[in-house]
Amino acid sequence: MQGAKDEDLLRKAKLEKRLLITRDKDFGTLVFLNKELSTGVIFLKITPVTIMEVHREIHRPFKEHKEEALKSLFCVVEPHRHRIRYLR
């Protein structure tokens, strides 16, 4: 879905009951302002040096939260930590 509108990406993720992983901070605004688009988002607020570094950081929320729980959260992944906000 490269080139799709942000709203369309969120609708597709919600329809397929998936998490959206992104480096685009605009998704935070969308999921909190439009409940129709509200689905789990993991926002990568990191500039990784390697793909392994990305995997290490993104793995942390999955260790602490079940995947179903993540689908109702907005999670910000930063170096060595993550923060969550509930969507509902």
DAZIMO-V545452 format. One record per pair of residues at least 24 apart in sequence whose C-alpha atoms are under 10 Angstrom apart, sorted by the first residue. I is the first residue (numbers start at 1). GAP is how many residues later the second one is. If there is no record, write none. Layout:
BEGIN
I,GAP
I,GAP
END
This chain:
BEGIN
6,24
6,31
7,24
7,27
7,29
7,30
8,29
9,28
10,26
10,27
10,28
10,29
10,30
10,31
11,25
11,26
11,27
11,28
12,25
12,27
13,24
13,25
13,26
13,27
13,28
13,58
14,24
14,25
14,26
14,57
15,24
17,51
17,54
18,49
18,50
18,52
18,53
19,48
19,49
19,51
19,52
19,53
19,54
19,55
20,51
20,54
21,37
21,54
22,54
23,24
23,53
23,54
25,51
27,47
28,46
28,47
28,48
28,59
31,42
31,43
31,56
32,42
32,53
32,54
32,55
32,56
35,52
35,53
38,33
38,34
38,35
38,36
38,49
38,50
39,31
39,32
39,33
39,34
39,35
39,48
39,49
40,27
40,28
40,29
40,30
40,31
40,32
40,33
40,34
40,35
40,46
40,47
41,29
41,30
41,31
41,32
41,33
41,34
41,35
41,43
41,46
42,28
42,29
42,31
42,32
42,33
42,34
42,35
42,40
42,41
42,42
43,31
43,32
43,33
43,34
43,35
43,39
43,40
44,31
44,32
44,33
44,34
44,35
44,38
45,30
45,31
45,32
45,33
45,34
45,37
46,30
46,31
46,32
46,33
46,34
47,31
47,32
48,31
53,26
54,25
56,24
57,24
57,25
58,24
END
